[in-house]
């Protein structure tokens, strides 16, 4: 078949140009990186709907610092995901047929690659197959859609970078606007549970059993490796012993402190330990927890206790 010439050069047929798979999974690695960045932004934007343990935006900035500091690793992870998931799925789709039913073949091949990886993960780490498959498919859906779009439009890496970058920027602006509105309106804002004094009695553990607190209904307390308020006066960061505890309801617990705003609070007096950090209520009514915030030199660490 003779094709028309433009400026003396033959123009490829549209069917041939659209049917090539020379660029397999173009832009999939960019989509993987973008979705991680957007997920982190949404996590920060919705921090007001979760229990931040009184650390406010500081808890979210830790995520931001990790994300920015680990950007080279994130780019490497995107390339690795491209090589292990997007590339095999698109290559299998190319090998299993011609130009017909391309979308369906890509979806089926992606499902086969997902099943193979899920079986491998299950065999190595004893993770449930369904959960592993859901995570693999969830993280691979957008990169595969990006690769499909690049394939259909015959786009190169630069064009995909521009498109994904623009969509990511719009999404980040939307997340920022949503965070502002949530903070201003208080919509779906987190509220700590309210417990009666007797409901605090019992054993609370945390840190995989490293921290333990037992409260009895008569005001007696037994602390196991719990943090001190002023750690500069002793050789240890934590202390164990027996003593007493007191319950201070929200209205009497005062304003913002090292563990956040006004919440019900448990104060400890442990013999020979010095002043202990206060513990505030967090979690939910169905699964309450006690927490305290330990100020370090460059960060704030939250210690949580829950009922075993």
C-alpha positions as a Python dict, from the first residue, in 0.01 Angstrom:
ca = {
    (1, 'X'): (0, 0, 0),
    (2, 'X'): (132, 344, -92),
    (3, 'X'): (121, 603, 181),
    (4, 'X'): (116, 980, 126),
    (5, 'X'): (437, 1172, 161),
    (6, 'X'): (483, 1482, 371),
    (7, 'X'): (793, 1689, 300),
    (8, 'X'): (934, 1403, 100),
    (9, 'X'): (910, 1145, 381),
    (10, 'X'): (655, 865, 407),
    (11, 'X'): (398, 898, 685),
    (12, 'X'): (337, 578, 884),
    (13, 'X'): (-10, 435, 869),
    (14, 'X'): (-223, 518, 1170),
    (15, 'X'): (-289, 151, 1239),
    (16, 'X'): (81, 73, 1239),
    (17, 'X'): (170, 377, 1445),
    (18, 'X'): (-99, 297, 1700),
    (19, 'X'): (-25, -73, 1705),
    (20, 'X'): (337, -56, 1806),
    (21, 'X'): (443, -161, 2156),
    (22, 'X'): (793, -15, 2123),
    (23, 'X'): (744, 184, 2445),
    (24, 'X'): (625, -65, 2703),
    (25, 'X'): (474, 79, 3022),
    (26, 'X'): (586, 437, 2952),
    (27, 'X'): (512, 662, 3249),
    (28, 'X'): (418, 381, 3486),
    (29, 'X'): (710, 460, 3716),
    (30, 'X'): (607, 827, 3723),
    (31, 'X'): (252, 734, 3818),
    (32, 'X'): (379, 512, 4099),
    (33, 'X'): (587, 797, 4248),
    (34, 'X'): (300, 1042, 4205),
    (35, 'X'): (48, 824, 4382),
    (36, 'X'): (278, 783, 4683),
    (37, 'X'): (324, 1162, 4704),
    (38, 'X'): (-51, 1219, 4675),
    (39, 'X'): (-122, 952, 4938),
    (40, 'X'): (116, 1129, 5178),
    (41, 'X'): (-53, 1462, 5104),
    (42, 'X'): (-398, 1318, 5171),
    (43, 'X'): (-267, 1167, 5495),
    (44, 'X'): (-147, 1509, 5606),
    (45, 'X'): (-466, 1682, 5491),
    (46, 'X'): (-687, 1445, 5691),
    (47, 'X'): (-479, 1455, 6009),
    (48, 'X'): (-755, 1650, 6185),
    (49, 'X'): (-993, 1357, 6148),
    (50, 'X'): (-761, 1121, 6336),
    (51, 'X'): (-610, 1120, 6683),
    (52, 'X'): (-282, 1308, 6644),
    (53, 'X'): (-202, 1254, 7015),
    (54, 'X'): (-162, 1625, 7066),
    (55, 'X'): (129, 1661, 6828),
    (56, 'X'): (-80, 1847, 6568),
    (57, 'X'): (81, 1904, 6232),
    (58, 'X'): (419, 1800, 6376),
    (59, 'X'): (319, 1436, 6338),
    (60, 'X'): (243, 1493, 5973),
    (61, 'X'): (565, 1679, 5908),
    (62, 'X'): (754, 1368, 6012),
    (63, 'X'): (588, 1192, 5720),
    (64, 'X'): (678, 1486, 5497),
    (65, 'X'): (1042, 1480, 5604),
    (66, 'X'): (1066, 1108, 5542),
    (67, 'X'): (908, 1153, 5200),
    (68, 'X'): (1137, 1439, 5095),
    (69, 'X'): (1449, 1278, 5238),
    (70, 'X'): (1364, 947, 5076),
    (71, 'X'): (1279, 1089, 4733),
    (72, 'X'): (1573, 911, 4562),
    (73, 'X'): (1459, 584, 4717),
    (74, 'X'): (1105, 660, 4605),
    (75, 'X'): (1224, 709, 4248),
    (76, 'X'): (1414, 381, 4272),
    (77, 'X'): (1101, 212, 4404),
    (78, 'X'): (906, 349, 4108),
    (79, 'X'): (1155, 200, 3864),
    (80, 'X'): (1151, -130, 4052),
    (81, 'X'): (772, -140, 4044),
    (82, 'X'): (784, -67, 3670),
    (83, 'X'): (1023, -358, 3614),
    (84, 'X'): (838, -606, 3835),
    (85, 'X'): (475, -521, 3764),
    (86, 'X'): (394, -277, 3484),
    (87, 'X'): (649, -406, 3235),
    (88, 'X'): (559, -778, 3272),
    (89, 'X'): (186, -700, 3246),
    (90, 'X'): (219, -494, 2928),
    (91, 'X'): (472, -733, 2775),
    (92, 'X'): (240, -1029, 2834),
    (93, 'X'): (-45, -833, 2677),
    (94, 'X'): (168, -771, 2371),
    (95, 'X'): (270, -1135, 2340),
    (96, 'X'): (-81, -1276, 2378),
    (97, 'X'): (-247, -1110, 2080),
    (98, 'X'): (-272, -836, 1822),
    (99, 'X'): (-446, -503, 1829),
    (100, 'X'): (-788, -634, 1936),
    (101, 'X'): (-912, -641, 2294),
    (102, 'X'): (-598, -469, 2417),
    (103, 'X'): (-753, -322, 2732),
    (104, 'X'): (-903, -654, 2838),
    (105, 'X'): (-576, -836, 2772),
    (106, 'X'): (-378, -583, 2976),
    (107, 'X'): (-624, -623, 3266),
    (108, 'X'): (-606, -1003, 3252),
    (109, 'X'): (-228, -1004, 3229),
    (110, 'X'): (-206, -759, 3520),
    (111, 'X'): (-427, -995, 3723),
    (112, 'X'): (-194, -1284, 3638),
    (113, 'X'): (114, -1084, 3744),
    (114, 'X'): (-66, -979, 4063),
    (115, 'X'): (-148, -1341, 4147),
    (116, 'X'): (212, -1448, 4085),
    (117, 'X'): (354, -1178, 4310),
    (118, 'X'): (90, -1242, 4578),
    (119, 'X'): (177, -1611, 4581),
    (120, 'X'): (545, -1522, 4614),
    (121, 'X'): (480, -1281, 4903),
    (122, 'X'): (258, -1536, 5077),
    (123, 'X'): (523, -1805, 5046),
    (124, 'X'): (799, -1583, 5187),
    (125, 'X'): (625, -1389, 5464),
    (126, 'X'): (306, -1588, 5534),
    (127, 'X'): (87, -1289, 5445),
    (128, 'X'): (-273, -1382, 5354),
    (129, 'X'): (-302, -1420, 4978),
    (130, 'X'): (-607, -1194, 4950),
    (131, 'X'): (-443, -911, 5141),
    (132, 'X'): (-122, -936, 4941),
    (133, 'X'): (-313, -940, 4612),
    (134, 'X'): (-519, -638, 4717),
    (135, 'X'): (-208, -434, 4802),
    (136, 'X'): (-29, -531, 4481),
    (137, 'X'): (-330, -460, 4263),
    (138, 'X'): (-405, -135, 4445),
    (139, 'X'): (-55, 6, 4398),
    (140, 'X'): (-37, -115, 4040),
    (141, 'X'): (-369, 10, 3905),
    (142, 'X'): (-276, 375, 3845),
    (143, 'X'): (68, 300, 3698),
    (144, 'X'): (-94, 56, 3458),
    (145, 'X'): (-359, 311, 3359),
    (146, 'X'): (-81, 562, 3291),
    (147, 'X'): (102, 308, 3075),
    (148, 'X'): (-220, 230, 2888),
    (149, 'X'): (-278, 602, 2824),
    (150, 'X'): (77, 648, 2696),
    (151, 'X'): (33, 344, 2471),
    (152, 'X'): (-296, 469, 2326),
    (153, 'X'): (-165, 822, 2267),
    (154, 'X'): (186, 716, 2156),
    (155, 'X'): (334, 942, 2426),
    (156, 'X'): (695, 951, 2535),
    (157, 'X'): (845, 987, 2879),
    (158, 'X'): (858, 1368, 2860),
    (159, 'X'): (492, 1402, 2766),
    (160, 'X'): (389, 1168, 3045),
    (161, 'X'): (602, 1364, 3293),
    (162, 'X'): (416, 1682, 3198),
    (163, 'X'): (73, 1521, 3228),
    (164, 'X'): (135, 1335, 3553),
    (165, 'X'): (310, 1637, 3702),
    (166, 'X'): (13, 1861, 3622),
    (167, 'X'): (-240, 1614, 3767),
    (168, 'X'): (-26, 1568, 4079),
    (169, 'X'): (-3, 1944, 4130),
    (170, 'X'): (-381, 1986, 4097),
    (171, 'X'): (-439, 1702, 4344),
    (172, 'X'): (-196, 1852, 4596),
    (173, 'X'): (-372, 2189, 4574),
    (174, 'X'): (-706, 2017, 4630),
    (175, 'X'): (-566, 1836, 4935),
    (176, 'X'): (-435, 2166, 5073),
    (177, 'X'): (-773, 2332, 5023),
    (178, 'X'): (-948, 2038, 5188),
    (179, 'X'): (-714, 2053, 5489),
    (180, 'X'): (-783, 2425, 5527),
    (181, 'X'): (-1160, 2378, 5512),
    (182, 'X'): (-1151, 2088, 5756),
    (183, 'X'): (-946, 2291, 6003),
    (184, 'X'): (-1179, 2591, 5971),
    (185, 'X'): (-1508, 2404, 5989),
    (186, 'X'): (-1413, 2116, 6218),
    (187, 'X'): (-1595, 1874, 5988),
    (188, 'X'): (-1533, 1512, 6093),
    (189, 'X'): (-1288, 1638, 6355),
    (190, 'X'): (-1159, 1378, 6601),
    (191, 'X'): (-1301, 1377, 6952),
    (192, 'X'): (-1133, 1171, 7227),
    (193, 'X'): (-1352, 932, 7426),
    (194, 'X'): (-1481, 1017, 7773),
    (195, 'X'): (-1439, 745, 8035),
    (196, 'X'): (-1548, 730, 8396),
    (197, 'X'): (-1278, 694, 8658),
    (198, 'X'): (-1354, 328, 8727),
    (199, 'X'): (-1307, 248, 8357),
    (200, 'X'): (-938, 335, 8384),
    (201, 'X'): (-876, 63, 8640),
    (202, 'X'): (-694, -236, 8498),
    (203, 'X'): (-375, -315, 8312),
    (204, 'X'): (-244, -106, 8020),
    (205, 'X'): (50, -217, 7807),
    (206, 'X'): (243, -71, 7516),
    (207, 'X'): (558, -99, 7310),
    (208, 'X'): (512, -473, 7268),
    (209, 'X'): (507, -515, 7646),
    (210, 'X'): (801, -279, 7709),
    (211, 'X'): (575, -37, 7896),
    (212, 'X'): (318, -141, 8153),
    (213, 'X'): (80, 39, 8385),
    (214, 'X'): (-160, -120, 8632),
    (215, 'X'): (-425, 95, 8797),
    (216, 'X'): (-656, -33, 9069),
    (217, 'X'): (-987, 111, 9174),
    (218, 'X'): (-853, 224, 9513),
    (219, 'X'): (-595, 463, 9364),
    (220, 'X'): (-295, 231, 9368),
    (221, 'X'): (-64, 222, 9066),
    (222, 'X'): (220, 2, 8947),
    (223, 'X'): (443, 141, 8671),
    (224, 'X'): (676, -59, 8454),
    (225, 'X'): (936, 130, 8247),
    (226, 'X'): (733, 449, 8213),
    (227, 'X'): (893, 781, 8111),
    (228, 'X'): (989, 1058, 8352),
    (229, 'X'): (900, 1422, 8304),
    (230, 'X'): (1249, 1560, 8366),
    (231, 'X'): (1497, 1306, 8235),
    (232, 'X'): (1799, 1537, 8274),
    (233, 'X'): (1802, 1487, 8653),
    (234, 'X'): (1850, 1109, 8640),
    (235, 'X'): (2056, 852, 8457),
    (236, 'X'): (1745, 680, 8324),
    (237, 'X'): (1474, 782, 8080),
    (238, 'X'): (1210, 569, 8251),
    (239, 'X'): (1129, 427, 8590),
    (240, 'X'): (940, 139, 8751),
    (241, 'X'): (775, 114, 9090),
    (242, 'X'): (453, 138, 9285),
    (243, 'X'): (259, 441, 9397),
    (244, 'X'): (-73, 613, 9340),
    (245, 'X'): (-271, 758, 9053),
    (246, 'X'): (-528, 1034, 9019),
    (247, 'X'): (-791, 1098, 8756),
    (248, 'X'): (-847, 1449, 8624),
    (249, 'X'): (-1145, 1495, 8394),
    (250, 'X'): (-1125, 1709, 8084),
    (251, 'X'): (-1256, 2027, 8246),
    (252, 'X'): (-997, 2007, 8525),
    (253, 'X'): (-705, 1883, 8317),
    (254, 'X'): (-619, 2230, 8190),
    (255, 'X'): (-529, 2359, 7848),
    (256, 'X'): (-267, 2249, 7603),
    (257, 'X'): (26, 2064, 7747),
    (258, 'X'): (301, 1834, 7622),
    (259, 'X'): (36, 1578, 7533),
    (260, 'X'): (-198, 1814, 7353),
    (261, 'X'): (-523, 1991, 7433),
    (262, 'X'): (-776, 1936, 7708),
    (263, 'X'): (-842, 1565, 7759),
    (264, 'X'): (-912, 1340, 8052),
    (265, 'X'): (-582, 1276, 8223),
    (266, 'X'): (-418, 1026, 8458),
    (267, 'X'): (-137, 1153, 8681),
    (268, 'X'): (106, 918, 8851),
    (269, 'X'): (300, 946, 9174),
    (270, 'X'): (554, 664, 9188),
    (271, 'X'): (782, 633, 9486),
    (272, 'X'): (1154, 700, 9424),
    (273, 'X'): (1089, 781, 9059),
    (274, 'X'): (1040, 1156, 9064),
    (275, 'X'): (774, 1329, 8862),
    (276, 'X'): (624, 1106, 8594),
    (277, 'X'): (473, 1222, 8267),
    (278, 'X'): (95, 1252, 8265),
    (279, 'X'): (-111, 1013, 8055),
    (280, 'X'): (-407, 1133, 7848),
    (281, 'X'): (-694, 947, 7694),
    (282, 'X'): (-698, 874, 7322),
    (283, 'X'): (-818, 617, 7074),
    (284, 'X'): (-1189, 544, 7049),
    (285, 'X'): (-1466, 452, 7288),
    (286, 'X'): (-1445, 91, 7172),
    (287, 'X'): (-1065, 81, 7196),
    (288, 'X'): (-941, 351, 7433),
    (289, 'X'): (-573, 412, 7491),
    (290, 'X'): (-353, 613, 7721),
    (291, 'X'): (-71, 812, 7565),
    (292, 'X'): (206, 1051, 7653),
    (293, 'X'): (445, 1253, 7438),
    (294, 'X'): (817, 1238, 7508),
    (295, 'X'): (1009, 1541, 7386),
    (296, 'X'): (1346, 1450, 7238),
    (297, 'X'): (1613, 1688, 7113),
    (298, 'X'): (1485, 1694, 6755),
    (299, 'X'): (1147, 1518, 6760),
    (300, 'X'): (848, 1416, 6970),
    (301, 'X'): (784, 1051, 7040),
    (302, 'X'): (441, 922, 7130),
    (303, 'X'): (409, 627, 7369),
    (304, 'X'): (69, 460, 7373),
    (305, 'X'): (-77, 207, 7616),
    (306, 'X'): (-379, -9, 7550),
    (307, 'X'): (-562, -288, 7723),
    (308, 'X'): (-420, -633, 7640),
}
